[in-house]
Amino acid sequence: MIRITVKVDGMMCGMCEAHVNDAVRKHLTVKRVTSNHKKKETVILTEQDIPDSRLESVITESGYTFLGATHEEDRPRGLKALFKK
């Protein structure tokens, strides 16, 4: 699993977070997406990495500003880590 943290400018409230989440789900294949307007970020969990250019396109088309992204391997934590084979 890959964790992509996208820095997004322009989100002001929970409705903005929902708007970004819906756009990501509509245009990209993801397992999970959550946004936080206070942190100015959207966190995506996905099986396949997504290029920054594609992320920027989806965020920009939604009316927000893409400020960059970090991609990292998502490691299981807690009970998931204990039972992972």
Secondary structure, DSSP 8 states (H G I E B T S, - for coil): -EEEEEEEE---SHHHHHHHHHHHHHHS--SEEEEETTTTEEEEEESS---HHHHHHHHHHTT-EEEEEEEEE----THHHHH--
